[in-house]
Amino acid sequence: MMTAAEIVSETGEAQWLAGLRAGDEAAFEALFGAYQRDVFGWILRIVRDRGVAEDLTIETFFRIYRAHARFDPGRGFGPWARRIATHAALDWMRRPRPEHGMPEEFFAAVPGRAQADPLVTEEIRSGVAAALAQLPPKLRVVAVLAVIEERPQKEIAEALGVTVAAVKLRLFRAMRRLRSDLEQKGITT
């Protein structure tokens, strides 16, 4: 039995994309199977929670299905799906939730992280998590994707539907706010 990704590539993605635009459920299912893992990974990078990423992946494909008539097959499904996924993640980030600490894997992903005194490390970790949580969602998503995930600014711009200059500006603002908040807490770099 062939996987959805093999079916999509064998029959030609253009055919499935045209089918999606026409509302063909088989085309939607094939594209879901082919892109589900990529969309999940993208959302996971933003929200840093597997359970939430799974829910938002389903939400993303639900939004894609509802918006299938607006899809432009000439522009590619991947970037369009990533843009919808980014907006779903941003919507989730804007919702008020009870305070939770940042998961350990968030800090494990920081490149060049040296082992230090556990008490000092925990203080820094909680300070950074609190400062990051205080950022508006549009700044937080750019900070996480650019600094923690080290994604290219062009990729972030495409996912957010903004220019690279806007990503740079948001990153600058996010870093300035993070630095200021951390300095107020006595955490300096």
N, CA, C and O atoms as a DFTB+ gen file, in Angstrom:
756 C
 N C O
     1  1       0.850      -1.184       0.000
     2  2       0.000       0.000       0.000
     3  2       0.888       1.237       0.000
     4  3       1.864       1.309       0.747
     5  1       0.548       2.204      -0.837
     6  2       1.337       3.429      -0.974
     7  2       0.933       4.446       0.095
     8  3      -0.227       4.527       0.499
     9  1       1.924       5.217       0.536
    10  2       1.628       6.294       1.473
    11  2       1.048       7.470       0.705
    12  3       1.153       7.538      -0.520
    13  1       0.437       8.393       1.431
    14  2      -0.138       9.583       0.797
    15  2       0.938      10.396       0.099
    16  3       0.703      10.930      -0.985
    17  1       2.120      10.499       0.707
    18  2       3.210      11.271       0.091
    19  2       3.620      10.637      -1.230
    20  3       3.893      11.350      -2.196
    21  1       3.670       9.279      -1.289
    22  2       4.011       8.590      -2.533
    23  2       2.922       8.786      -3.585
    24  3       3.221       8.966      -4.766
    25  1       1.676       8.751      -3.163
    26  2       0.566       8.974      -4.095
    27  2       0.643      10.391      -4.659
    28  3       0.501      10.595      -5.864
    29  1       0.868      11.362      -3.783
    30  2       0.946      12.752      -4.226
    31  2       2.085      12.930      -5.217
    32  3       1.905      13.567      -6.255
    33  1       3.267      12.370      -4.910
    34  2       4.406      12.566      -5.802
    35  2       4.251      11.757      -7.089
    36  3       4.690      12.205      -8.148
    37  1       3.634      10.572      -7.020
    38  2       3.478       9.740      -8.217
    39  2       2.470      10.347      -9.191
    40  3       2.704      10.336     -10.399
    41  1       1.392      10.857      -8.705
    42  2       0.361      11.383      -9.592
    43  2       0.598      12.845      -9.918
    44  3      -0.074      13.405     -10.784
    45  1       1.533      13.457      -9.245
    46  2       1.821      14.856      -9.517
    47  2       1.075      15.759      -8.553
    48  3      -0.154      15.749      -8.476
    49  1       1.854      16.536      -7.824
    50  2       1.250      17.411      -6.827
    51  2       0.275      18.393      -7.466
    52  3      -0.739      18.739      -6.860
    53  1       0.568      18.842      -8.676
    54  2      -0.303      19.823      -9.340
    55  2      -1.728      19.291      -9.471
    56  3      -2.691      20.037      -9.295
    57  1      -1.858      18.018      -9.776
    58  2      -3.185      17.411      -9.911
    59  2      -3.920      17.437      -8.578
    60  3      -5.109      17.752      -8.530
    61  1      -3.222      17.111      -7.500
    62  2      -3.852      17.096      -6.180
    63  2      -4.196      18.515      -5.732
    64  3      -5.219      18.738      -5.085
    65  1      -3.342      19.465      -6.077
    66  2      -3.613      20.852      -5.710
    67  2      -4.841      21.383      -6.450
    68  3      -5.665      22.093      -5.874
    69  1      -4.952      21.033      -7.722
    70  2      -6.146      21.431      -8.471
    71  2      -7.384      20.757      -7.890
    72  3      -8.451      21.366      -7.807
    73  1      -7.235      19.496      -7.489
    74  2      -8.343      18.784      -6.860
    75  2      -8.754      19.424      -5.548
    76  3      -9.943      19.513      -5.240
    77  1      -7.783      19.866      -4.781
    78  2      -8.091      20.544      -3.519
    79  2      -8.918      21.790      -3.782
    80  3      -9.929      22.029      -3.122
    81  1      -8.486      22.569      -4.736
    82  2      -9.208      23.817      -5.064
    83  2     -10.648      23.515      -5.487
    84  3     -11.562      24.295      -5.219
    85  1     -10.833      22.382      -6.145
    86  2     -12.169      21.996      -6.604
    87  2     -12.995      21.332      -5.501
    88  3     -14.181      21.063      -5.694
    89  1     -12.382      21.066      -4.356
    90  2     -13.118      20.468      -3.241
    91  2     -13.079      18.955      -3.216
    92  3     -13.891      18.340      -2.526
    93  1     -12.160      18.331      -3.946
    94  2     -12.036      16.876      -3.995
    95  2     -11.483      16.367      -2.663
    96  3     -10.367      16.707      -2.271
    97  1     -12.283      15.545      -1.971
    98  2     -11.870      15.041      -0.661
    99  2     -10.674      14.109      -0.747
   100  3      -9.849      14.094       0.167
   101  1     -10.551      13.329      -1.817
   102  2      -9.395      12.432      -1.973
   103  2      -8.112      13.255      -2.110
   104  3      -7.068      12.872      -1.582
   105  1      -8.191      14.373      -2.811
   106  2      -7.026      15.251      -2.951
   107  2      -6.653      15.841      -1.595
   108  3      -5.476      15.913      -1.241
   109  1      -7.660      16.257      -0.845
   110  2      -7.400      16.809       0.489
   111  2      -6.741      15.764       1.385
   112  3      -5.775      16.066       2.086
   113  1      -7.260      14.540       1.362
   114  2      -6.704      13.477       2.196
   115  2      -5.268      13.159       1.800
   116  3      -4.429      12.922       2.669
   117  1      -4.973      13.151       0.506
   118  2      -3.606      12.879       0.052
   119  2      -2.660      13.986       0.498
   120  3      -1.548      13.712       0.949
   121  1      -3.095      15.222       0.376
   122  2      -2.264      16.345       0.811
   123  2      -2.105      16.356       2.329
   124  3      -1.042      16.704       2.842
   125  1      -3.160      15.976       3.044
   126  2      -3.070      15.855       4.501
   127  2      -1.996      14.842       4.864
   128  3      -1.129      15.119       5.693
   129  1      -2.051      13.680       4.249
   130  2      -1.062      12.638       4.535
   131  2       0.352      13.058       4.182
   132  3       1.301      12.712       4.886
   133  1       0.496      13.802       3.097
   134  2       1.824      14.215       2.651
   135  2       2.399      15.351       3.495
   136  3       3.614      15.421       3.675
   137  1       1.560      16.232       4.010
   138  2       2.049      17.435       4.692
   139  2       1.808      17.455       6.202
   140  3       2.269      18.372       6.882
   141  1       1.114      16.489       6.721
   142  2       0.774      16.480       8.148
   143  2       2.015      16.579       9.030
   144  3       2.030      17.360       9.981
   145  1       3.032      15.817       8.736
   146  2       4.247      15.803       9.560
   147  2       4.954      17.165       9.514
   148  3       5.418      17.652      10.545
   149  1       5.038      17.777       8.336
   150  2       5.687      19.090       8.219
   151  2       4.923      20.152       8.996
   152  3       5.520      20.964       9.704
   153  1       3.605      20.144       8.862
   154  2       2.778      21.126       9.567
   155  2       2.908      20.932      11.074
   156  3       3.045      21.904      11.817
   157  1       2.864      19.680      11.526
   158  2       3.018      19.389      12.951
   159  2       4.358      19.915      13.459
   160  3       4.411      20.566      14.503
   161  1       5.433      19.640      12.736
   162  2       6.766      20.088      13.143
   163  2       6.861      21.602      13.226
   164  3       7.475      22.148      14.144
   165  1       6.252      22.272      12.264
   166  2       6.273      23.736      12.261
   167  2       5.537      24.289      13.483
   168  3       6.035      25.189      14.160
   169  1       4.368      23.753      13.754
   170  2       3.580      24.216      14.907
   171  2       4.312      23.901      16.207
   172  3       4.329      24.724      17.123
   173  1       4.913      22.729      16.294
   174  2       5.647      22.344      17.500
   175  2       6.779      23.323      17.783
   176  3       7.047      23.640      18.942
   177  1       7.438      23.802      16.746
   178  2       8.499      24.794      16.933
   179  2       7.963      26.070      17.572
   180  3       8.663      26.734      18.335
   181  1       6.729      26.400      17.258
   182  2       6.145      27.649      17.764
   183  2       5.606      27.475      19.176
   184  3       5.920      28.276      20.057
   185  1       4.801      26.443      19.407
   186  2       4.092      26.322      20.689
   187  2       4.851      25.514      21.731
   188  3       4.560      25.631      22.922
   189  1       5.824      24.689      21.314
   190  2       6.685      23.940      22.225
   191  2       5.925      22.946      23.110
   192  3       6.346      22.674      24.234
   193  1       4.814      22.407      22.612
   194  2       4.015      21.453      23.383
   195  2       3.410      20.463      22.395
   196  3       2.616      20.845      21.535
   197  1       3.788      19.174      22.517
   198  2       3.353      18.155      21.547
   199  2       1.829      18.012      21.473
   200  3       1.261      17.928      20.384
   201  1       1.177      17.986      22.629
   202  2      -0.278      17.830      22.637
   203  2      -0.979      18.983      21.957
   204  3      -1.910      18.783      21.177
   205  1      -0.533      20.182      22.250
   206  2      -1.111      21.369      21.621
   207  2      -0.811      21.349      20.126
   208  3      -1.672      21.681      19.312
   209  1       0.410      20.960      19.766
   210  2       0.780      20.915      18.345
   211  2      -0.093      19.911      17.582
   212  3      -0.474      20.160      16.438
   213  1      -0.405      18.790      18.211
   214  2      -1.283      17.808      17.560
   215  2      -2.667      18.409      17.325
   216  3      -3.229      18.286      16.237
   217  1      -3.207      19.054      18.348
   218  2      -4.526      19.687      18.208
   219  2      -4.510      20.777      17.140
   220  3      -5.431      20.881      16.330
   221  1      -3.456      21.584      17.148
   222  2      -3.381      22.685      16.182
   223  2      -3.131      22.192      14.761
   224  3      -3.509      22.861      13.800
   225  1      -2.501      21.037      14.621
   226  2      -2.330      20.452      13.287
   227  2      -3.691      20.095      12.708
   228  3      -3.971      20.376      11.542
   229  1      -4.529      19.479      13.521
   230  2      -5.886      19.152      13.071
   231  2      -6.656      20.435      12.765
   232  3      -7.346      20.521      11.749
   233  1      -6.538      21.426      13.638
   234  2      -7.190      22.729      13.414
   235  2      -6.712      23.359      12.111
   236  3      -7.509      23.931      11.367
   237  1      -5.419      23.257      11.834
   238  2      -4.866      23.823      10.605
   239  2      -5.494      23.166       9.382
   240  3      -5.911      23.853       8.450
   241  1      -5.560      21.854       9.385
   242  2      -6.129      21.176       8.222
   243  2      -7.637      21.405       8.115
   244  3      -8.187      21.396       7.014
   245  1      -8.293      21.605       9.229
   246  2      -9.708      21.985       9.179
   247  2      -9.849      23.348       8.503
   248  3     -10.735      23.542       7.670
   249  1      -8.976      24.292       8.861
   250  2      -8.999      25.618       8.229
   251  2      -8.659      25.524       6.744
   252  3      -9.251      26.222       5.921
   253  1      -7.708      24.662       6.408
   254  2      -7.349      24.471       5.002
   255  2      -8.552      23.941       4.234
   256  3      -8.848      24.408       3.134
   257  1      -9.237      22.975       4.810
   258  2     -10.398      22.395       4.132
   259  2     -11.487      23.449       3.921
   260  3     -12.095      23.521       2.853
   261  1     -11.725      24.263       4.950
   262  2     -12.742      25.319       4.828
   263  2     -12.353      26.363       3.783
   264  3     -13.221      26.948       3.136
   265  1     -11.051      26.597       3.619
   266  2     -10.584      27.657       2.714
   267  2     -10.108      27.108       1.370
   268  3      -9.435      27.818       0.623
   269  1     -10.443      25.870       1.053
   270  2      -9.904      25.243      -0.159
   271  2     -10.210      26.030      -1.438
   272  3      -9.406      26.011      -2.370
   273  1     -11.326      26.706      -1.502
   274  2     -11.687      27.457      -2.711
   275  2     -10.774      28.660      -2.923
   276  3     -10.649      29.141      -4.050
   277  1     -10.137      29.153      -1.874
   278  2      -9.244      30.313      -2.005
   279  2      -7.805      29.920      -2.311
   280  3      -6.952      30.787      -2.505
   281  1      -7.530      28.628      -2.356
   282  2      -6.167      28.167      -2.603
   283  2      -5.761      28.450      -4.044
   284  3      -6.532      28.213      -4.974
   285  1      -4.546      28.958      -4.218
   286  2      -3.976      29.226      -5.541
   287  2      -2.957      28.126      -5.842
   288  3      -1.861      28.149      -5.282
   289  1      -3.286      27.161      -6.713
   290  2      -2.373      26.042      -6.984
   291  2      -1.010      26.481      -7.512
   292  3      -0.036      25.742      -7.374
   293  1      -0.921      27.634      -8.097
   294  2       0.348      28.117      -8.626
   295  2       1.329      28.549      -7.550
   296  3       2.509      28.743      -7.843
   297  1       0.881      28.703      -6.333
   298  2       1.750      29.218      -5.269
   299  2       2.321      28.131      -4.367
   300  3       3.224      28.415      -3.580
   301  1       1.840      26.928      -4.450
   302  2       2.389      25.845      -3.636
   303  2       1.613      25.632      -2.350
   304  3       1.192      26.582      -1.691
   305  1       1.435      24.377      -2.013
   306  2       0.649      24.019      -0.839
   307  2       1.433      24.196       0.457
   308  3       0.875      24.662       1.450
   309  1       2.715      23.834       0.468
   310  2       3.525      23.888       1.688
   311  2       3.544      25.262       2.353
   312  3       3.217      25.372       3.535
   313  1       3.922      26.319       1.617
   314  2       3.926      27.652       2.232
   315  2       2.531      28.095       2.688
   316  3       2.394      28.751       3.721
   317  1       1.504      27.739       1.923
   318  2       0.140      28.115       2.294
   319  2      -0.260      27.410       3.595
   320  3      -0.841      28.023       4.491
   321  1       0.059      26.119       3.685
   322  2      -0.266      25.354       4.897
   323  2       0.509      25.904       6.098
   324  3      -0.035      26.002       7.197
   325  1       1.779      26.262       5.887
   326  2       2.588      26.806       6.979
   327  2       2.031      28.138       7.463
   328  3       2.051      28.430       8.658
   329  1       1.539      28.937       6.538
   330  2       0.963      30.232       6.915
   331  2      -0.296      30.026       7.760
   332  3      -0.476      30.694       8.778
   333  1      -1.158      29.114       7.343
   334  2      -2.371      28.824       8.106
   335  2      -1.999      28.239       9.468
   336  3      -2.618      28.579      10.476
   337  1      -1.001      27.371       9.505
   338  2      -0.542      26.773      10.765
   339  2      -0.003      27.858      11.701
   340  3      -0.255      27.822      12.905
   341  1       0.725      28.804      11.158
   342  2       1.271      29.889      11.979
   343  2       0.155      30.706      12.590
   344  3       0.216      31.069      13.765
   345  1      -0.862      30.997      11.803
   346  2      -1.985      31.778      12.325
   347  2      -2.763      30.994      13.383
   348  3      -3.238      31.576      14.358
   349  1      -2.895      29.687      13.199
   350  2      -3.562      28.861      14.211
   351  2      -2.754      28.883      15.513
   352  3      -3.324      28.987      16.600
   353  1      -1.425      28.786      15.397
   354  2      -0.574      28.831      16.587
   355  2      -0.644      30.202      17.259
   356  3      -0.692      30.291      18.486
   357  1      -0.651      31.260      16.468
   358  2      -0.763      32.609      17.042
   359  2      -2.095      32.783      17.764
   360  3      -2.146      33.363      18.848
   361  1      -3.169      32.283      17.163
   362  2      -4.479      32.363      17.818
   363  2      -4.437      31.639      19.161
   364  3      -4.972      32.133      20.154
   365  1      -3.800      30.465      19.192
   366  2      -3.688      29.710      20.441
   367  2      -2.870      30.497      21.464
   368  3      -3.224      30.537      22.642
   369  1      -1.784      31.118      21.022
   370  2      -0.919      31.876      21.929
   371  2      -1.628      33.093      22.514
   372  3      -1.293      33.534      23.613
   373  1      -2.587      33.630      21.804
   374  2      -3.313      34.813      22.282
   375  2      -4.351      34.482      23.349
   376  3      -4.746      35.349      24.129
   377  1      -4.792      33.224      23.378
   378  2      -5.803      32.829      24.364
   379  2      -5.221      32.827      25.762
   380  3      -4.105      32.348      25.963
   381  1      -5.954      33.354      26.735
   382  2      -5.442      33.300      28.110
   383  2      -5.466      31.868      28.623
   384  3      -6.417      31.122      28.390
   385  1      -4.409      31.503      29.322
   386  2      -4.282      30.173      29.909
   387  2      -3.678      30.306      31.286
   388  3      -3.059      31.322      31.603
   389  1      -3.854      29.286      32.108
   390  2      -3.183      29.296      33.405
   391  2      -1.670      29.274      33.201
   392  3      -1.178      28.734      32.211
   393  1      -0.943      29.861      34.140
   394  2       0.520      29.900      34.068
   395  2       1.093      28.500      34.234
   396  3       0.719      27.761      35.145
   397  1       2.004      28.152      33.341
   398  2       2.764      26.904      33.438
   399  2       4.214      27.242      33.149
   400  3       4.499      28.175      32.399
   401  1       5.110      26.507      33.725
   402  2       6.529      26.705      33.440
   403  2       6.859      26.238      32.034
   404  3       6.116      25.457      31.439
   405  1       7.971      26.716      31.509
   406  2       8.414      26.300      30.182
   407  2       8.949      24.878      30.279
   408  3       9.637      24.541      31.243
   409  1       8.640      24.034      29.284
   410  2       9.130      22.661      29.322
   411  2      10.652      22.616      29.178
   412  3      11.253      23.503      28.570
   413  1      11.261      21.586      29.737
   414  2      12.718      21.437      29.705
   415  2      13.248      21.408      28.279
   416  3      14.322      21.947      28.012
   417  1      12.505      20.780      27.345
   418  2      13.009      20.695      25.977
   419  2      13.133      22.066      25.313
   420  3      13.875      22.214      24.341
   421  1      12.417      23.068      25.822
   422  2      12.568      24.432      25.309
   423  2      13.996      24.903      25.529
   424  3      14.600      25.493      24.633
   425  1      14.535      24.648      26.704
   426  2      15.874      25.122      27.032
   427  2      16.943      24.176      26.514
   428  3      18.080      24.591      26.292
   429  1      16.600      22.930      26.320
   430  2      17.570      21.991      25.766
   431  2      17.909      22.349      24.332
   432  3      18.980      21.991      23.841
   433  1      17.003      23.059      23.644
   434  2      17.209      23.418      22.249
   435  2      18.109      24.634      22.081
   436  3      18.499      24.952      20.957
   437  1      18.445      25.314      23.154
   438  2      19.279      26.507      23.052
   439  2      20.697      26.074      22.710
   440  3      21.316      25.332      23.472
   441  1      21.233      26.538      21.546
   442  2      22.577      26.133      21.141
   443  2      23.631      26.659      22.111
   444  3      23.493      27.750      22.665
   445  1      24.682      25.873      22.308
   446  2      25.820      26.294      23.106
   447  2      25.518      26.454      24.585
   448  3      26.231      27.169      25.290
   449  1      24.494      25.812      25.051
   450  2      24.101      25.934      26.453
   451  2      25.107      25.188      27.334
   452  3      25.245      23.969      27.232
   453  1      25.786      25.905      28.170
   454  2      26.780      25.316      29.054
   455  2      26.113      24.840      30.345
   456  3      25.091      25.383      30.765
   457  1      26.694      23.841      30.954
   458  2      26.184      23.357      32.226
   459  2      26.680      24.286      33.334
   460  3      27.870      24.593      33.403
   461  1      25.800      24.716      34.167
   462  2      26.154      25.644      35.231
   463  2      25.507      25.180      36.519
   464  3      24.906      24.109      36.595
   465  1      25.649      26.019      37.524
   466  2      25.042      25.754      38.818
   467  2      23.534      25.581      38.621
   468  3      22.887      26.478      38.081
   469  1      22.962      24.457      39.041
   470  2      21.534      24.203      38.798
   471  2      20.607      25.279      39.355
   472  3      19.594      25.599      38.735
   473  1      20.943      25.842      40.522
   474  2      20.081      26.879      41.088
   475  2      20.110      28.146      40.249
   476  3      19.072      28.768      40.021
   477  1      21.293      28.530      39.789
   478  2      21.411      29.717      38.943
   479  2      20.732      29.457      37.602
   480  3      20.030      30.316      37.070
   481  1      20.952      28.259      37.066
   482  2      20.342      27.904      35.783
   483  2      18.819      27.948      35.887
   484  3      18.152      28.449      34.982
   485  1      18.272      27.434      36.970
   486  2      16.817      27.445      37.142
   487  2      16.295      28.871      37.252
   488  3      15.230      29.179      36.716
   489  1      17.023      29.744      37.935
   490  2      16.619      31.148      38.050
   491  2      16.622      31.817      36.678
   492  3      15.694      32.550      36.336
   493  1      17.653      31.565      35.908
   494  2      17.735      32.136      34.563
   495  2      16.626      31.566      33.692
   496  3      15.961      32.296      32.958
   497  1      16.434      30.248      33.780
   498  2      15.402      29.587      32.976
   499  2      14.023      30.172      33.265
   500  3      13.270      30.485      32.343
   501  1      13.699      30.315      34.529
   502  2      12.370      30.837      34.867
   503  2      12.259      32.310      34.490
   504  3      11.185      32.765      34.099
   505  1      13.355      33.062      34.603
   506  2      13.331      34.467      34.198
   507  2      13.120      34.626      32.704
   508  3      12.339      35.470      32.265
   509  1      13.820      33.811      31.923
   510  2      13.672      33.871      30.464
   511  2      12.270      33.427      30.064
   512  3      11.639      34.052      29.212
   513  1      11.780      32.348      30.677
   514  2      10.434      31.854      30.364
   515  2       9.384      32.917      30.668
   516  3       8.466      33.133      29.877
   517  1       9.520      33.582      31.818
   518  2       8.555      34.623      32.189
   519  2       8.643      35.805      31.237
   520  3       7.618      36.346      30.822
   521  1       9.859      36.209      30.890
   522  2      10.035      37.341      29.963
   523  2       9.474      36.996      28.593
   524  3       8.823      37.827      27.960
   525  1       9.719      35.783      28.135
   526  2       9.211      35.359      26.834
   527  2       7.687      35.301      26.835
   528  3       7.046      35.686      25.857
   529  1       7.110      34.819      27.931
   530  2       5.652      34.718      28.035
   531  2       4.989      36.097      28.032
   532  3       3.828      36.224      27.645
   533  1       5.725      37.131      28.463
   534  2       5.167      38.480      28.505
   535  2       5.141      39.155      27.138
   536  3       4.447      40.155      26.951
   537  1       5.890      38.615      26.188
   538  2       5.905      39.220      24.859
   539  2       4.557      39.041      24.174
   540  3       3.895      38.020      24.365
   541  1       4.145      40.023      23.380
   542  2       2.939      39.823      22.566
   543  2       3.171      38.650      21.605
   544  3       4.304      38.425      21.180
   545  1       2.132      37.912      21.260
   546  2       2.306      36.725      20.409
   547  2       3.078      36.978      19.118
   548  3       3.887      36.140      18.723
   549  1       2.855      38.097      18.457
   550  2       3.557      38.352      17.193
   551  2       5.061      38.493      17.397
   552  3       5.845      38.108      16.530
   553  1       5.463      39.038      18.530
   554  2       6.894      39.153      18.823
   555  2       7.441      37.822      19.335
   556  3       8.565      37.438      19.012
   557  1       6.636      37.121      20.138
   558  2       7.081      35.854      20.715
   559  2       7.338      34.803      19.637
   560  3       8.338      34.088      19.691
   561  1       6.442      34.711      18.665
   562  2       6.619      33.699      17.626
   563  2       7.882      33.979      16.823
   564  3       8.599      33.044      16.467
   565  1       8.167      35.231      16.533
   566  2       9.383      35.574      15.790
   567  2      10.612      35.263      16.638
   568  3      11.587      34.715      16.125
   569  1      10.583      35.601      17.920
   570  2      11.727      35.340      18.800
   571  2      12.007      33.843      18.902
   572  3      13.160      33.421      18.809
   573  1      10.972      33.046      19.091
   574  2      11.160      31.598      19.225
   575  2      11.691      31.008      17.926
   576  3      12.645      30.231      17.948
   577  1      11.090      31.366      16.796
   578  2      11.516      30.780      15.527
   579  2      12.905      31.249      15.114
   580  3      13.693      30.454      14.603
   581  1      13.219      32.518      15.324
   582  2      14.510      33.049      14.877
   583  2      15.646      32.710      15.839
   584  3      16.731      32.330      15.398
   585  1      15.418      32.839      17.130
   586  2      16.507      32.678      18.090
   587  2      16.631      31.239      18.579
   588  3      17.726      30.675      18.571
   589  1      15.539      30.650      18.996
   590  2      15.590      29.300      19.550
   591  2      15.685      28.253      18.436
   592  3      16.538      27.367      18.482
   593  1      14.815      28.359      17.451
   594  2      14.782      27.373      16.376
   595  2      15.748      27.688      15.235
   596  3      15.994      26.839      14.378
   597  1      16.291      28.893      15.222
   598  2      17.241      29.337      14.200
   599  2      16.703      29.140      12.780
   600  3      17.419      28.686      11.888
   601  1      15.442      29.486      12.593
   602  2      14.825      29.407      11.265
   603  2      15.210      30.643      10.473
   604  3      15.377      31.713      11.058
   605  1      15.357      30.527       9.158
   606  2      15.700      31.692       8.333
   607  2      14.593      32.751       8.383
   608  3      13.407      32.427       8.439
   609  1      15.001      34.003       8.363
   610  2      14.028      35.092       8.450
   611  2      13.075      35.076       7.263
   612  3      11.912      35.453       7.408
   613  1      13.532      34.655       6.114
   614  2      12.657      34.581       4.941
   615  2      11.542      33.553       5.170
   616  3      10.390      33.792       4.808
   617  1      11.885      32.426       5.762
   618  2      10.894      31.386       6.048
   619  2       9.866      31.890       7.062
   620  3       8.670      31.630       6.922
   621  1      10.328      32.600       8.067
   622  2       9.425      33.164       9.072
   623  2       8.501      34.182       8.424
   624  3       7.303      34.209       8.703
   625  1       9.064      35.027       7.551
   626  2       8.265      36.052       6.868
   627  2       7.160      35.410       6.029
   628  3       6.019      35.872       6.041
   629  1       7.499      34.352       5.306
   630  2       6.497      33.665       4.476
   631  2       5.393      33.069       5.339
   632  3       4.216      33.143       4.988
   633  1       5.773      32.479       6.464
   634  2       4.788      31.843       7.344
   635  2       3.864      32.867       7.991
   636  3       2.691      32.581       8.231
   637  1       4.381      34.051       8.272
   638  2       3.570      35.088       8.907
   639  2       2.863      35.971       7.884
   640  3       1.968      36.736       8.243
   641  1       3.251      35.875       6.627
   642  2       2.647      36.716       5.599
   643  2       3.103      38.166       5.698
   644  3       2.337      39.087       5.417
   645  1       4.359      38.362       6.101
   646  2       4.920      39.702       6.218
   647  2       6.249      39.733       5.474
   648  3       6.715      38.709       4.973
   649  1       6.852      40.911       5.406
   650  2       8.140      41.043       4.739
   651  2       9.273      40.626       5.684
   652  3       9.093      40.536       6.898
   653  1      10.433      40.376       5.093
   654  2      11.615      40.062       5.894
   655  2      11.955      41.251       6.787
   656  3      12.390      41.073       7.925
   657  1      11.758      42.464       6.270
   658  2      12.018      43.665       7.074
   659  2      11.116      43.690       8.309
   660  3      11.558      44.083       9.388
   661  1       9.864      43.276       8.159
   662  2       8.946      43.239       9.304
   663  2       9.410      42.203      10.325
   664  3       9.303      42.433      11.529
   665  1       9.924      41.067       9.855
   666  2      10.449      40.044      10.766
   667  2      11.644      40.609      11.532
   668  3      11.753      40.425      12.744
   669  1      12.532      41.292      10.825
   670  2      13.705      41.882      11.484
   671  2      13.278      42.897      12.537
   672  3      13.839      42.937      13.632
   673  1      12.289      43.710      12.205
   674  2      11.806      44.715      13.156
   675  2      11.184      44.039      14.382
   676  3      11.450      44.443      15.514
   677  1      10.364      43.018      14.161
   678  2       9.745      42.308      15.285
   679  2      10.801      41.624      16.146
   680  3      10.697      41.612      17.372
   681  1      11.814      41.057      15.503
   682  2      12.880      40.407      16.249
   683  2      13.649      41.436      17.077
   684  3      13.973      41.182      18.237
   685  1      13.937      42.576      16.495
   686  2      14.617      43.643      17.220
   687  2      13.797      44.076      18.432
   688  3      14.330      44.220      19.533
   689  1      12.510      44.280      18.225
   690  2      11.633      44.704      19.329
   691  2      11.542      43.623      20.405
   692  3      11.573      43.922      21.599
   693  1      11.428      42.373      19.979
   694  2      11.334      41.273      20.943
   695  2      12.608      41.190      21.771
   696  3      12.539      41.056      22.993
   697  1      13.761      41.266      21.134
   698  2      15.028      41.162      21.855
   699  2      15.220      42.342      22.804
   700  3      15.724      42.180      23.915
   701  1      14.820      43.516      22.362
   702  2      14.934      44.695      23.223
   703  2      14.062      44.531      24.464
   704  3      14.498      44.829      25.576
   705  1      12.824      44.054      24.274
   706  2      11.924      43.859      25.415
   707  2      12.418      42.750      26.333
   708  3      12.352      42.875      27.556
   709  1      12.913      41.661      25.743
   710  2      13.443      40.570      26.557
   711  2      14.640      41.044      27.381
   712  3      14.723      40.781      28.581
   713  1      15.556      41.741      26.726
   714  2      16.744      42.243      27.424
   715  2      16.350      43.161      28.577
   716  3      16.889      43.047      29.679
   717  1      15.415      44.065      28.324
   718  2      14.968      45.009      29.346
   719  2      14.309      44.272      30.516
   720  3      14.592      44.558      31.679
   721  1      13.434      43.329      30.195
   722  2      12.737      42.581      31.245
   723  2      13.725      41.762      32.084
   724  3      13.608      41.704      33.308
   725  1      14.691      41.135      31.420
   726  2      15.676      40.330      32.146
   727  2      16.583      41.208      33.007
   728  3      16.947      40.821      34.118
   729  1      16.948      42.379      32.506
   730  2      17.774      43.295      33.290
   731  2      17.029      43.754      34.543
   732  3      17.625      43.897      35.611
   733  1      15.717      43.986      34.406
   734  2      14.920      44.378      35.571
   735  2      14.890      43.272      36.628
   736  3      14.763      43.546      37.821
   737  1      15.009      42.020      36.178
   738  2      15.027      40.889      37.094
   739  2      16.433      40.566      37.587
   740  3      16.632      39.621      38.350
   741  1      17.412      41.366      37.139
   742  2      18.789      41.164      37.566
   743  2      19.508      40.077      36.795
   744  3      20.552      39.596      37.236
   745  1      18.978      39.685      35.662
   746  2      19.614      38.666      34.823
   747  2      20.255      39.387      33.640
   748  3      19.562      39.998      32.827
   749  1      21.573      39.311      33.551
   750  2      22.280      39.977      32.454
   751  2      23.082      38.949      31.673
   752  3      23.419      37.877      32.176
   753  1      23.375      39.306      30.435
   754  2      24.151      38.398      29.585
   755  2      25.582      38.819      29.512
   756  3      26.383      38.169      28.839
